[in-house]
């Protein structure tokens, strides 16, 4: 998978031990939620990241998306407060915008994840281990330290390998073409991997009531349009992980997103999308400001996601851009044995389960 490679992009456990000493010295064991007294993590650890984003190894280039944490130095207290502030601001200038089919932005085509943008989109590849640790509360940090040991020892299992869907926000980082279908009352935002489509309701409804809201892989999303900007609030998400070697997320995680299509060429911003070899259209790009709220975070985690548009403007390029129906069960070689051992089929061992002759075979017994 080109955007979710099997690497562990972190240092050794010695680095972890040294980083914990630094955290204790700086007093990161407790986050202060009082905005008047709080000290943002970027001030506590001025050398642990870039001037754009705390915990990031390198700077990014965006056309529109801001890397500044919304809501002041330590951010908003909750996703709800953040969303309502955006909604209030939109109403101050006549929004939410009631689009018709003809007035909706044109997000047609096939899009790929630009792995050179932000920290969330590249699954931690650009995040430092010590920076991530500093983001976590003591309880979440303890779990993450355990999980890192499992990753480094080869004893962790990526849930995707067992054909479990990537939950949200990992949905941003996974492999495959992306397609967007916009209507005035609902937007479908999809990715080829696992054939996952998010449904964003923009018809004014609230989130489901507590008795109706379950925990889902992609959660429940509502939003509104402010001109050509789509604002989204997502709740009701299952527990998961941000990515391989990245911390877990709780089932209380909530996210605020702001999506906008931009034109780097017209804006005079030179961006060479990191497409892992794909061909992209330079004057079409979608940028998303993502803010993550989770009890395991000392302050909200904010970053910018970038999608580049696949170039299919010639007959030859059209031949290359074909989304596929994702068939994870057929493609995965991992399984759990009766003894509880996570195993992998050797080459040639796995039955051809897509062959109908396998479905009606007297050699197999159903126990």
HELIX and SHEET records of a PDB file:
HELIX    1   1 UNK A   13  UNK A   26  1                                  14    
HELIX    2   2 UNK A   41  UNK A   44  1                                   4    
HELIX    3   3 UNK A   79  UNK A   92  1                                  14    
HELIX    4   4 UNK A  129  UNK A  135  1                                   7    
HELIX    5   5 UNK A  138  UNK A  152  1                                  15    
HELIX    6   6 UNK A  159  UNK A  162  5                                   4    
HELIX    7   7 UNK A  170  UNK A  172  5                                   3    
HELIX    8   8 UNK A  193  UNK A  195  5                                   3    
HELIX    9   9 UNK A  264  UNK A  267  1                                   4    
HELIX   10  10 UNK A  315  UNK A  320  1                                   6    
HELIX   11  11 UNK A  328  UNK A  331  1                                   4    
HELIX   12  12 UNK A  356  UNK A  359  1                                   4    
SHEET    1   A 9 UNK A 111  UNK A 113  0                                        
SHEET    2   A 9 UNK A 301  UNK A 310 -1                                        
SHEET    3   A 9 UNK A 280  UNK A 293 -1                                        
SHEET    4   A 9 UNK A 254  UNK A 262 -1                                        
SHEET    5   A 9 UNK A 229  UNK A 235 -1                                        
SHEET    6   A 9 UNK A 220  UNK A 226 -1                                        
SHEET    7   A 9 UNK A 196  UNK A 201  1                                        
SHEET    8   A 9 UNK A 186  UNK A 191 -1                                        
SHEET    9   A 9 UNK A 178  UNK A 182 -1                                        
SHEET    1   B 2 UNK A 240  UNK A 241  0                                        
SHEET    2   B 2 UNK A 248  UNK A 249 -1                                        
SHEET    1   C 2 UNK A 334  UNK A 336  0                                        
SHEET    2   C 2 UNK A 342  UNK A 344 -1                                        
END                                                                             
